[in-house]
């Protein structure tokens, strides 16, 4: 990561959190998979944001040549109260083992175990995410932030992204489960109406078929 930071690909901010560097982020603004996802997600995320009054984010697990660091990257979203303590703006790399990472990894048995977690612990968590269709994270590095995420599927059925909501009070997360699931499902449905979305999103499917 230090080498990537030196090259301007990532930036290490306060608290050791990495964000996309200027060089990579400029490239990412025209990154086709992110553009397709944002087009399908904007309206559903806006509805979730209005209903919950919380931060809503669209994230991907990067497997492209833009970053190629296996990180979960915010590519879109709606602002909320969490921004005062933890930025979720496009370009932010989420802490390891986030809720978004868990729901994406649930579709990728070969995904690496996040640093600081045992393999057994991580397998249990992604199994639960697979069974429930959502994942919670109430112990984020940036306390007191808690989050909930659900997977977004490409027209092929592959998980290519996650929609999440972040809150300052984790007690409110259970009431948002169905809304987050519904939002992710609406994004997935919208992707089926985007010409060429399946081919464009293939690099995010984690299949190795880029």
N, C-alpha and C positions, 0 to 999 in steps of 0.2 A: 504493500500500500504506500510506503514511503516513496518508492520509485514512481508510482503512478502520480502521487502528489507533486513530485518534482517535475513531472512532464506536463502538469496542468490538467491531467485527466480527472483527478479528484482533489478535493480540498478538505483538510482536516480542521474542523471548527472547534469551538469551545466544548470542553468535556470529552474531546476525542472523537466526536461524531463526524463521519465523512459525508461530504456532499460532492456532487458532480462539479468538477473544475470548469472554468470558463471555456476552455478549449472543447471539452467533450460536450458540455451543455449546448454550445452553439451548434455543434453537429446534431445533437439530439433534437433540436427544435424542428428539424426537417426529417427526423427519423420516421419512416413510413408506418411501422407498427404502432408507435405511440399516437400518431395522427389518426389512424383508423380507430383505435380504442377510444380516444377522446371524442370522436364524432359520434360513436355509439353510446358513450357513457354520459355525456353532458346533461341531457334532459333528465334521465333517471336520477343522477346524482344531485341535480338541482332540487328535485322533488324531495329526496331524502334529507337534504340539508335544510330545506324549509320546514319539514315536518319535525326534524330532531333538534334543529338549531345548534348542531354540533359540526365539527370538522368532518368532511367526507373526502376520502382520497381514493385514487385509482393507482395501483402499483403493479409492477411487473418484476419478475425475477430475471435479471439481465443474463442473456446467453449470447449476446451479439458481439460484434467487433467494436462497438462503440465504447463499452467498458470492459466486458469480459472478466468481471471480478466475482461473479456469482452473487451479486448483491441484489437486494430488493429495493427498487427505485421508484419514487413517486413520479408519475408522468402527468397527473392531472388531479383536480379536486376543487373543493369549495372551502373557503376559510371559516373559522369559528373560534371559540374561546381558547382552544388549545394552543393556537398560534402565539399566545402571550408567553408560553413557557417552552414550546417545542414547535419549530417551524415544520409544516408539512407541505411546503410549496414545491412545485415541480423541480426536480433535480436533487431533492434530498434523498440520501440513502438511509433506510430505516435501520435501527439497531438489530443485531442478530437475534433470531428466534422470535421475530414479531408475529402477530396474528396473521398478517398477510403471507409471511414466509411459510407458516405452518399449513395454510390452506392450499398454497401452490405446491409445496413439497408433498402434500398428501397424495398428489397425483403422480409423484416421481419417486418411486422407492429407492432409486439410485442417488437421490439428492444427499449431499454431504451433511453431516451433523454440525450444527452451529457451534462455534467456539464457546467453551464454558458449559456445555451440556453433554451428558453422557448419551451414548447411542441408545441405550434402553429407554431413557427418559424421553428422547426425541421421537423414537418409534411409537411410544405410547401416545404422545401428543398428536402426531400426525394421523395415527389410527383413529383417535377420537374426532379429529377434524374431518376425516373421511366419512365417519359414521354420522356425524351431526350436520355436516355441510357448512359449518362455521368454526372459527377458532377464536378464543379469547386470549388476551394478554393483559393481565392486571399487574404485572411486575416489570413494566418497561424501564429501561435505563433512565429515561427522563421522567422520573416520578414528579408529580402524581398522575401522569397520563396513563390511561388505560384504553384498550382498543378491542375492536371486534371486526372480523373480516369474513367474507364469503367469496368463493371462487367464480371467476368469469370464464365461460367456455367459448372456444372458437366454433365455427360451423361444423368442424370435424368432431367436436366433442372434447377436444383436448383442453385442459386448463391452461390459459395463457395470461391471466391477470387476476387481481383481487380488488374488490371494492371494500373499503373499510370505513368505520366511523371511530373517531377518537374523542374521548371525554375526559373531564377532570374528576368526575365522581363515578367510580366503577359500579356503584349500586344501580345506575340507570341502564347499564348494558343489557341485562336480560330482556328488558322491554323493547329493545331495538333489534332483537334477533330476526324476527320475521321481516321487518322493514329492510334490513340489510340483505337478507336472502333474496327478497323480492327485487331489490334494486339490481343485484348481481344477475338475476335471471332476466331482467328487462334488458340489461346491457348485452347479455348473451343473445337474446332474441333479436336485438337491433343489429348485431353483427351478421346474422344470417341474411340481412337485407343489404349489406354493403358488398358490392361487386368485388370479387377477388380477395375478400377478407381472409379466407382460409389460407390462401397462398401467402399473403402478406404476413400473417401472424404465425406462420410455421416456425420461424426462428425462436419464438417464445414458448413453444410447446414442450421443450425439454426432451425431444425424442432423438436429438442428434442429427435429424434430417433437416439441415438448413438449406 
